[in-house]
Amino acid sequence: MQRKLRFIVAGQEIKKDPSCDFSNIVANSRGYLTASFTFLGDWAGMQKVGLFYKYGREHAEKISGNECAIPAEALTHTNFQVGVCGVKDNTRVFTNKVTIEQVKN
């Protein structure tokens, strides 16, 4: 059983998918939350990495099939941030970060 948090990525902007329920995400989950991304425009053919931040510290997960696990290390506080990095040849692209609120358990 897993819960998917869905995001839309267009250019260098990432945003929460408005059709996804981001309520009642409880801190300290492990192996439960995954991130699912819809990539638009320039992201075709890029290798992609999900970037998850807590206290400014980055935790990276390779995106495969437009999904990746959300590392437990990023889920131990009342919020975390999500961004994406894409690489193709000599091009490297980063998105902004979006903040996900969590309920402290």
C-alpha positions as CSV (number, residue, x, y, z in Angstrom):
1,M,0.0,0.0,0.0
2,Q,1.3,3.4,-1.0
3,R,0.1,7.0,-1.2
4,K,1.0,8.9,-4.3
5,L,1.5,12.7,-4.3
6,R,1.1,14.0,-7.8
7,F,3.0,17.0,-9.2
8,I,3.0,18.8,-12.6
9,V,6.3,20.0,-14.0
10,A,6.4,22.6,-16.9
11,G,9.7,24.3,-17.7
12,Q,11.3,25.2,-14.4
13,E,8.0,25.3,-12.4
14,I,6.7,22.4,-10.2
15,K,3.3,22.6,-8.7
16,K,0.9,20.3,-6.8
17,D,-1.6,18.5,-9.1
18,P,-4.9,20.1,-8.1
19,S,-6.7,16.8,-8.5
20,C,-4.5,15.2,-5.8
21,D,-5.4,15.3,-2.1
22,F,-2.4,16.7,-0.1
23,S,-4.3,16.8,3.2
24,N,-3.5,14.8,6.4
25,I,0.0,13.7,5.4
26,V,1.5,12.5,8.6
27,A,5.2,12.9,9.4
28,N,7.6,10.0,10.0
29,S,6.2,7.7,7.4
30,R,8.6,5.3,5.8
31,G,8.2,3.4,2.5
32,Y,4.6,4.8,2.1
33,L,4.8,8.0,0.2
34,T,5.7,8.2,-3.5
35,A,5.9,11.2,-5.9
36,S,4.3,11.0,-9.3
37,F,5.2,13.6,-11.9
38,T,3.6,14.8,-15.1
39,F,6.3,16.4,-17.3
40,L,5.3,19.0,-19.9
41,G,7.4,20.6,-22.7
42,D,11.1,20.6,-22.4
43,W,11.5,17.5,-20.2
44,A,11.3,14.9,-22.9
45,G,14.4,12.7,-23.1
46,M,15.9,14.0,-19.9
47,Q,17.1,11.8,-17.0
48,K,15.2,13.1,-14.0
49,V,15.8,13.1,-10.3
50,G,13.3,14.0,-7.5
51,L,14.8,16.4,-4.9
52,F,13.3,16.4,-1.5
53,Y,14.4,18.9,1.1
54,K,14.2,19.1,4.9
55,Y,16.0,21.8,6.9
56,G,17.7,22.8,3.6
57,R,19.3,19.4,3.3
58,E,18.7,17.7,-0.1
59,H,17.7,14.0,-0.5
60,A,17.7,12.8,-4.1
61,E,15.8,9.9,-5.7
62,K,16.0,8.8,-9.3
63,I,12.7,9.1,-11.2
64,S,11.7,6.0,-13.1
65,G,8.5,5.8,-15.0
66,N,7.7,9.3,-13.8
67,E,7.6,8.2,-10.2
68,C,10.0,7.8,-7.2
69,A,9.9,7.1,-3.5
70,I,9.9,10.0,-1.1
71,P,12.9,9.4,1.2
72,A,12.0,8.9,4.9
73,E,14.8,11.3,5.8
74,A,12.7,14.2,4.3
75,L,9.6,13.2,6.2
76,T,10.5,13.8,9.9
77,H,9.2,17.4,10.3
78,T,6.0,19.4,9.8
79,N,6.9,20.1,6.2
80,F,9.2,19.2,3.4
81,Q,9.9,20.6,-0.1
82,V,9.9,18.9,-3.5
83,G,11.8,19.9,-6.7
84,V,13.1,18.1,-9.8
85,C,16.4,18.2,-11.7
86,G,16.7,17.0,-15.3
87,V,19.9,16.2,-17.2
88,K,20.4,15.7,-21.0
89,D,23.8,16.0,-22.6
90,N,25.3,19.3,-21.4
91,T,22.0,20.7,-20.2
92,R,20.9,20.7,-16.5
93,V,17.5,22.1,-15.5
94,F,16.2,22.6,-11.9
95,T,12.6,23.5,-10.9
96,N,11.5,25.7,-8.1
97,K,10.5,24.0,-4.8
98,V,7.0,23.4,-3.6
99,T,6.3,22.9,0.1
100,I,4.2,20.0,1.4
101,E,2.7,20.4,4.9
102,Q,2.7,17.4,7.3
103,V,0.9,16.6,10.5
104,K,3.3,15.8,13.4
105,N,2.5,12.4,14.8
